[in-house]
Each structure stands twice: as structure tokens, then as C-alpha cells.
Amino acid sequence: MTQNRAMIPWRRWMELGLGVLRFSPGVFWSMSLAEWLAARDGLMGARGRDAGGDPLVGNELAQLMKTHPDRKS
């Protein structure tokens, strides 16, 4: 049981659910996992992020910055 708790980022999920999405504690704790993931993924999609995407690794950020530099106004 302890191992399963460590696998779920409860603090981050609570911050997102209660703070960002503004669910009441009752709504948050009564959600199924499928409902929670849909809400989380919907928020990430609305913010232009793919919730299932992998983070950048190695020099990928540097390569993106080189390929798409900031424009000076």
C-alpha cells in the first residue's frame, strides 16, 4: 500500500484540483480516476500543452532555441 501512495503525486493533484480548477474538496475526493484525468488533460489542452507529452531532454531546448530564436521588437 505504501508503494502505491508514492506513485500518485497527491500534493500536486490537490494543488491543481483545489487551487487551479477550484473543485470543492467534496467534488475532488469523489471524482473517479478517469474523471480526474479528463479534467487535468482538459486544462492542459486549454493551455496549449499535451498532458501526455514527454519533457525535453538533453540539448532539445537548446536546439529549439537555436531553430526558433526570440524576435527583438
LINKAVEN-V995443 format. One record per run of one state. SS is the DSSP state (H for helix, E for strand, L for the rest). FROM is the first residue (numbers start at 1). LEN is the number of residues. If there is no record, write none. Layout:
SS_FROM_LEN + SS_FROM_LEN
This chain:
L_1_1 + H_2_6 + L_8_2 + H_10_11 + L_21_4 + H_25_6 + L_31_2 + H_33_14 + L_47_13 + H_60_8 + L_68_6
